[in-house]
Amino acid sequence: MAAPGIWSREFLVNSVTSNAQLSPVVAALADGRFAIAYVDYSCTTAFGFTDTSDTAIRVEIFNADASHFAAPIQVNTVATYYQRTPRIAALDDGGFVIAYSDLSIGFDSYDDDIWADAVRMQRFTGDGARLGPETRVNTTVYGDQDFPAIAALDTGQIVVAWDDGYWDEDENIFAQVFAPDGTRQAGELRLNQSLAGSQTGSEVAALQGGRYAVTWTQASGGDASGASVALRLFANDGTPLTGDIRVNTAETGDQSNARLAALGSNRLVVVWQDYSRGAETGGDDPSSYAVRGQVFDTAGARIGAEFRVNQTTANGQYQPALQALSTGGFVAAWCDTSAGVETGGDDPFFGAIRARIFRPDGTPAGDEFLVATTTTGHQNEPQIAELADGRLVFTWTDFSYGAETGGDDTSGGAIRARILDPRGTAATWSGTDTAEQFTGTIWRDDLAGYGGDDRLDGGRGDDTLSGGAGRDRLGGGAGNDRIAGDRGHDILTGGKGRDLIDGAAGRDTLSGNRGDDRLFGGGHADLLSGGTGADTLTGGRGADSFVFYAPGESPAAPGARDRITDFRPGLDEIDLAAIDANPASPEDDAFTFLGRAAFTGAPGELRHGRARDTTVVAADLDGDGRADMKIVFDGALSFHAADFAL
């Protein structure tokens, strides 16, 4: 397949830009939005933040169109010293949960963990409201407990794993399972079977039936040289289903920093950074780190051979990120330090974000592609999530200091993101009775919101959008779209094409934008705006308002004018208040209504006249006695000044 389509430009995630923001993590929410958490060094009180000591964990929620849903949120309640290494997981109820390392040594939590590091967790609704208090995850408090990993199981349970620096002196991987309401289930458990050497850097992925898989870096002689990558499977009650499984086949040098994802119902994939320099793989990547992967079935058996993820091999490729796709495959991203020597100099600095899409068996579905278009400085720490509609959101840490982005963040690291669209066919989607967001493809999509306050965007293509019940926001995008509201006060917006927009029931706002559109208000008091193009507007029952924002929305030239089919003087309204009736004046002038009298040669005059079975309202803005704007009405109508917002 070709590289994913560009859906959005890069955008700045962090709302606070003083000092550095680092280490982003992202989760796609059930309703189509997404949340990005990160470490913030700003020590600011902006947005009501209370953590002004060293670092804090912030989270920002975005709509499906990449606009901010709300102001940023401080995740940690404990605020003394450092909070770092956030991890995030989406919950089936539409919310999300964040775990992080806390170095407050119990100062703000009644000395509940007076040693160096603890792991804490906070659950949120999809709108960012806290669900219960912050929770200390680890029961053992002696030594360090840090670097959490987190996953939400299909049973509603939450599993958090972490590096534990107490047990038998070497580090081990421990975990705690929580019920959906955040209460502990049983005690914490050690995940690694081998006790030799240190076990660090865990990742957790949910499997079907409440099971989960864990991968980590094992320095216990799991292979012949240095560190290796281990995998183990568990039932939801913590019962081990396998022993430690060595993931990597190539053993030379260190293999570490593994990432894990479940692929559908019967496979999982692990990717990691490999320092074998191609010693056992025919010299396929002899220069520093490579990213490699291995597919397994959900019993822990290998499927196929180990494979190299990165195409570009110059210098190092490291810091892998991984996301399963709803199609059954997966996408991997990484930091590339090749300086573009094999890719036409597309990123000449030593730190680019590249990615590649793979089929379920681990074979590439296409070539690698550049994710971050900002190339100045260093970009690293990539993370990925697949949105509910199938698009991909990538996020990373950027050290360009705003050099290519208008100086939007000039102090230290920034968090940036971008949405790409890998979908190759049209989308047919039906929502539920909850509020959801869905964005269509470049093809002919059919999107139906059903209940809830939905936000649907057709994207490019000739789409059909239906909001259903609720206060919906429907946007057709480019293409000739059919957009229908229903019960509820909807906002319905066309795009570049010739759109058909029907408000149906409810007090709706209809906007045609560009193109020759047809707008039908429906059964209540609606607001209709055709935008540019020769539009046909029908208000329907109710006291409707027909709004014009510029003279060019209904020019005087025949064939370019808007037509209103059912205007009722004394009930409906023509709203011209946004138009400056005399552009030559420094003031924002209102029109002078003349009735059926002729223009006098003064600027800013408005009149109406009849022609056969139609009525025409004409506006003279420059005072030359000729109409600069005309609106056509069906029927022989008589207007009064009260019929207009002038």
N, C-alpha and C positions, 0 to 999 in steps of 0.2 A: 504494500500500500504506500501511497505518497505520504509525506510528512503531514501532520495534522494542519487543518486550516487555521488561520489567524482569526480569533474571535475578538480579542481585545489587545490594546497596547499594554505595555507595562504600566502598572500603577503603584503608587506608594501606599504601603499598608499602614505604617505607623503614623498616627495622628500627631504625636509629640516627636519633634525632631532634634531636640537638644541632646547632646552626648550620643551614645551609641545605642542601637537596638539590634539584637543578634538572635540567632538560633530559632528561626520560625518553625512552627509545626502547624498543620492544617487538617481540618476535618470537614467533610461534606455532610451537611445536615439533611435530615429526612425530607424537609419541605423544599429543598432546592437551593437554599442558601449555603454559606460556608463560613467557618470561623478560623481565624489565624491567631495563634498565641505566640508570644516571643518574650525574650528577656530584655528589660528596659533599664538602661543606666542613667536615665534623665534625672532621677530624684526630684521629680516635679510634683506640685500639688494641683496641676491642671486637671480638669474633669473630675474634681473631687477626690483625687488620689490621696491616700494617706501614708503610702510607703515612700519616704524620702531618704532611706538609708541604703546606700550601696546599690543593690539591684532589686527589681520587682518583676513579677510575671503579669503581663497584660494580655488581653484578648480583644480582638475586634471582629465584629460580625458583619458580613457583607451579603447584600442581595445577589440574586442570580445574575444580574447585569453588572456586577462588580462595584456597585455603589454602596456606600456605607449604610448599614441598617440603623445603627445607633452609635453613640459615643463610645470610645474605648472603655474597657472595664478592668479594674485591678482584680486579679484572680486571688492573690494571697491575702489572707487576713493577718497572718503572722508577718510582721514588717521589719523586724530587726535584722541587720546584717544582710546576707546574700540569700536570694532565692534564684534558682537556676534550673537548667535542663528540663523545660516543660515538655510534656507529652499529652496528646489529646486524642479522644475517641468520641465518635458520634454515638448517640443512643437511639434506640428504636422509637422512643416516645417523642423524638424531635429535638431533644436536648443534647448536651455534650458534657463530658467530664474531663478535667485536666488534673494530671499528677505532676509533681515537681520536687526537686531537691531543696531542702530548707536548711540553712546554716545559722538559724537564730539561736541555737542551743537552748531552746525552751523559754527565752526571755518573755515572749508574748503569749505563752501557752501554759502557764502555771508549771514551768519546769518539767513538762511531760517528756522531754528528750533532751537531756543536758549535755549529750555528747555532740560531736561536730556536726554530723549530717543526719537529717530525718527525711522521710518521704511523706508528703502530704497530698491530699486530694480534695477537690471541690467539684460538686455537680452543679450544672446550670440548666435552666430551661433554654429552649431555642432562642428566646428573646434576651437572654443574658441575666435573668433573675436567678439568684442563688437558691439551690435546693438543699436546705439544711446547712449546718455549720461545716467549716473546714474539718477534715478528718486526718488524723495521723494514721498512716497506713501500716507502718511497721510496729509490731509488738515488742520485739527485741530492740533495746535502745543503746546497748553497749556498743561502742565503736561507730563506724560510719554505715549508714544506710542511704544510698544515693543512686542517681542515674536510673530513674524509673522507666518502665515500659508499661503500656496499658492497652487493653482490648475490651470491647463490649461483646459478650456472648449472645447467641440467638435465644438463650433462655432469659435474657434480661440481666443476667449477672455481669459483674465487672471484675476482671482479673488484673491486678497490678503486680508486676515483678520488679525487682531491684537488685543492685549489687550490695551484698552485705559483707562488711569488713570485720565481723566478730567471730563467726563460727569457725573453729579449728584454726584461727589466725589467718589463713588464706581467705581471699574473697570467694564468696559463693553466690549463687542466684537463688533468691527467696521470692515467694509470692504470697499474696493474700487474695482470696475470693470474697467479693461482696455481693449481697443480695441486691435486687433492683432498687430497693429503698436506701441503699448505702450502708446497711448493717453488715457486720462481719459474719461470714459463714465458716465455722471451724477456726482453726488456728493458721498461722503462717506456715508455709511448707518450703522445704528446700527442693529446688527443681533439678539441679545437676546430680547425676549419679556418681560421677568420678569426684573424689575428694583431693586428688593430687594437684598441686599448683592452684593458681587463681582462675576463677570463672567470672567473667565480666561482660558488660555490654549486652544485656538481653534485649530481645524483641519478642513480642507476643502477637499471635494472630488467631482469631476465632475460626473454628471449624464448625461444620454442621453438627447438630445434636448437642450443643453445649460443650463440645470438646474444644481444646485449644492446643496450639503448637508454640514452642519456645525455641529460639535459637540464641546462641551467645558465643563469645570468644573463649576458647579453652586453652589454657597454658599448662596442661597436665600431661603432655606427651600423647595427645590424641592422634598426632601424626609424627613423622620422623624428625621434623625440624621446626622449632619455634611454635607459634600459636596456630591453632586450627579452629574451625567453625563446627559447633555441635548443634544438634537438633534433638528435641524430645517431645513426645505427644502425651497429653493428659486428658482424662475425663473431667467434667465440670466440678466434681467433688475433690479434685486433686490427685486421684489415683493415676499413677503412671501407666501409660499404655505401651511404652517402649522404654528401652534403656537409652543411654546417650548414643546418638548416631553421628558419626563423622560425616560432615557435609562435603567438604572439599576432597577432590581426587588428587589434584596437584598438591604436593606436600612441601616442596622446597620453599624456604623462607616463611614469612608470617602470612596467615589468612585471618582477617579480622573485620570488625565493623559490619556485621551481617545485618541484612534486612529480610523480612519475611512477609509473605502474603498468601492467603488462601485463594485458589482459582476454582470457582464454582463449587461443586459438591464433592469432588473426588481428587483434587490435586492441590498442591501447594508449591511455592517456588521460594528459594533462598538466593539472594545475591550478596556479594561481599567484595571487599578490596583484597587483592592478591598480590603478594610481593615475590612470586616465584620467578619473575622475569622470563616467563616462557620456557623454563628449563625442562618441563615435562610435557609441553604442548607445542613442540616443534618450533620454538622460538617465535611464537605468534605475537608476543608483546614483550620485547626484551628490555624496555626502558621503564624502570621504576614500577609504580603500581598499575595494575589493571583491575577491571571489574569483571567478575565471573559469576556464573549462576548455575543452579541445578534444580530440576523439577523432581518432585516426589509425589507418590500417591499418599492418601491420608492414613495409610498404615505405616508409612515411613520407608517404603521401597523406592529406589531410584527409577525415574522414567527417563530413558536416554542418558546421554553423557553430559558431563560438565561442559559449559559453553562460555565463550568470551562475550561479554555484553557490549563493550565499546568497540567501535570501528577504528577511530583515531588512536594511534598507539604512541605517538611521540610524547616524550616526557611522561608525566603520571596522570592517571585517571583514578579518582578516589572519592570518598564520601558518597556512596551509593544511596539512592532513594528508590522506593518501590511502591507501586499501586496496582492492585488487581483491577481488571476491566470487566464490565458487565457482559462483554462478548465472550469471556472465558480466557482471554489472554492477559497480558500485563504490560505495563510501561515502567521502564527504569530510567532514572536520571542520575547524573553524577557531576562532579567538578572536574574539569579538564584543564590541564596546565600545558597543553601543546602549543599555545600562543598562535594557533591557527595555521601552523606550518603545513598541515595536510588538508586544510579546508579553505584554501584561497585567502588566507589572512582575515577570515571573517571576525575573529576576535584576537587581536595581536597581543593582548595582555595575558599573563599567566594565571588565568582563573576564569573559565567560562562555564556556563551551565549547558550541558548537552543531554539529550534523551533519545530513547529508541523504544519502539513498540514491538512486542513479541507475541507469537501465537501461544496457545496453551501448552504445546510441547517444547517450548523454549527456542523455536526457530524464529529468526527475525521476520517481521512483517514488512520491513522497509529499512531504509538507512537511518543512521542517527541524524539528529537535527539540533540546531542551536535554539535554545529556549530564551535566554536573556539577550535582548537586543542592545542593552547598555553594555558596552565593552570596556570602557575606561576602568582602570583599577582591577580589583579582584571581586569575583562573584563566587560564593560558595554556600555550603549548607543547604542544598536543595531539598524540597519536600513536595509531594504530589497528593492530590485527591481527585477522585472522579466524582463529579457532581451528579445529582439525581437524574439529570437529563442526558448524561453521557459525555459532557464536555470535561476537559481536564483543567484544573487550576494548579499551576506551579508557583511556588514561593521560594525565596532564597534571601541570603544576606548579601548586600551590595556595598562595596567600598569604592564607589565612583565619586563620592562626595558631591553628587548632583551635577557633575560636569556635563552630562548630556540631557539633563532633565530640568533645566531652568533653575538650578540651584535650590531644588525643593528640599534637600536634606544635605547640608554641608558639614555636619559634625559627626564624624565617626561612621559606624555601620548603619545602614538603613535596611528595612525589610521591603522588598518589592515582590510583585506577583504579576502573573499573566494568565489569561485563559486561552487555551487552544481547543480546537474541535476536531476530533478524529473520526466523527461519524460519517459513514459513506452512503447512507440511505435515509429516506424520509422517516420521520418519527410519527407514530400513532400513539397517543397518550391519553389516558383517562385518569383524572384525579380522584380524590376521595372527598369525604365531607370535612376535611381539615384544610387550613390555609396552606397553599403550596405555590412553588415557583418552578417554571419550566421554560426552557429556551429551545426553540426549534432549530432546524438545520438549514442548509442552503437548498434543501429539496422541498417538495410539496408536502407539508406536514398537516396533520389533523390533531389538534390539541383541544381537549375538553376538560374544563376545570371541575365540574360537578358542584360540590358544596365548598364552603370556606371562602375566605377573602384571598383569591388567587392572583398571581402575577404571571401572565403568559406572554412570551415574546416569540413571534413566529420566525424571526430571522429572515434570511433571504428565501425566496421561493414563493409560490402562490399557495398560501396557507389558509386553513380553516380553523378559526379559534372560537370556542364557545366557553363563556365564563361559568354558566350554571348559577346556582344560588350564591349569595354572598356579595360583598363589595369588591369587585374584581377590577384589576388593571390589565387590559389586554392591548398589546402592541403588535401590529402586523409586520413591521419591518419592511424591507424591500419586497417587491413582488405585488401581484394583484390578489389581495387577500379578502376573505370573507370573515368578518368579525361580528360576533353576536354576544350581547350581554344576556341578562335574564333578570330574575328577581334580585333586588339589591341595587345600590347606587354605584354604577360602574363607571370607570374611565376607559374609554375605547379610543385607540389611536391608530390611524393608518400609517403609511410610510410613503415610499417613492412611487408606488404603483397606483393602479386604478382600483380602489378598494370599495367594498360594500360593507357598511357598518350599520348595525341594527342594535339600538339600545334595548328594545323590548321593554319589559316592566322595570320600574325604578326610575329615580331621578338621575339621569346619566349625563356624562360629559363626553361628547363625540368630537374627535378632531381628525380631519382627513389628511392633513399635511399636504405633500405634493401629489400630483396626479389628478385626473378627472374622477372624483369620488362621488359615491351615492351614500348619503347619510339619512337614517330613519331614527327619529328620536324614540318613538314608542308611546307608552301609555301614561307617562307622567311629565312633569315640568323638566325639560331637558335643556342642555346647553350644547349648541351645534356650531362648529367652526370648520369650514371646508378647507382652509389653507389655500395654497396656490393651486391652479388648475381650474377648469370649468366644472364646478361641482353642482350636484343636485341635492338639495336639502329638504327633508320632510320632517316636520316637528312631531306630528301625531297628536294625540290627545294631551292635554295639559298646557299650561302657560309656558311656552318655550322661548328661549333666547338664542338668537342667531348672531354670532360674534364675528366681527372682522377686525383683524389686527393691523392690516396694512392695505393701502389702495390696490396694490398689485394682486391681492387675493381675489378681486373681481374687477378686472380692468374694463375700460369702456369699449374695447374692440369687440366686434361681434365674434361669437364662438369662444370667447375667453371668459365670459361673465358667469357668475354663479346664478343658479335658479332656485328659488324657494317655492315649493309647490302648494303649501297649505297655510300661508300666513293669515292670521286673524287679527286685524287691527283692534286695538283695545284689550287684547288678551296677550298676544305674543309681543316680542320686542326685538328690534334691530339694534345691536350694541356696536356703536362706532367710537366709543369713548377712548379706545387705545390709539386711534388715529389722530395725529396732529392735523387739524383742519387747515392750518396755514403754515406750511413748513418754512416759509421765509421769515416768519415772526420768531423772536427768541422765546416766546411763551408757548405753552402747550394749549393750543386754542381748540375750542369746541365749534362744531358746525352751527351755522345759522339756517334754520329750516324755513323755506320759502313757500311751502305748500306746492301748488301747481304753477306758481308764478315762474317766469323765466329768470335765468341768471342775470345779475346786474353788473357783472364785471368785478365784483369784490371777491377776494379769496375766501375760501371756507364756507361755501354755500351748498345747500342740499335741497333738492326738489324732487317731485315725482310727476310722472305723466303716463298716459295710457296709450297703448298701441295694440289695436285689435283686442284679443282676449287676454292680454297681459298688461302688467303695470311695471314701469321702470323707475327705480330710485337712482338719481344721478347726483354726483358730487363734483364740484369744481374747487380744486385746492389752490390753484395758482392765480385765479381771478381773470383768466383769459376768456371767460364766457363759454367755455367748452368743457364737457364732462371729462374728468380724469378717472372716474370710477362709476360703474353701473351695476346694479343688482336687478335681476329680472324676477317678477312674481307672477305666478299663474293667477288669472282672474282680474276683473276690473275692480281695483281696490282704491279706497280713499284713506290717505294717511294724515295723521296729526302729529305734532311735535312729541306728544306723549308716547307715541309708538317707537321712539328712538331713545337710546342713551347716546347723547351727542358729545 
